[in-house]
């Protein structure tokens, strides 16, 4: 299964945006990458019994869209 890797950014000081704000956004990005990978692992696990786990799989796929969009 494909795993996404977190890109490390070197962002210089920005006029009008504090360093703390940039750091907080990078933490959010790291969380989106982590959660995307966790969701994909769980989907692979639950897909082995897809009929039994249909509702959980549907919810994970919906949530994956949110996490993936935050990551890309």
Helices and strands as residue ranges (DSSP letters): H 19-46, G 47-49, H 54-71
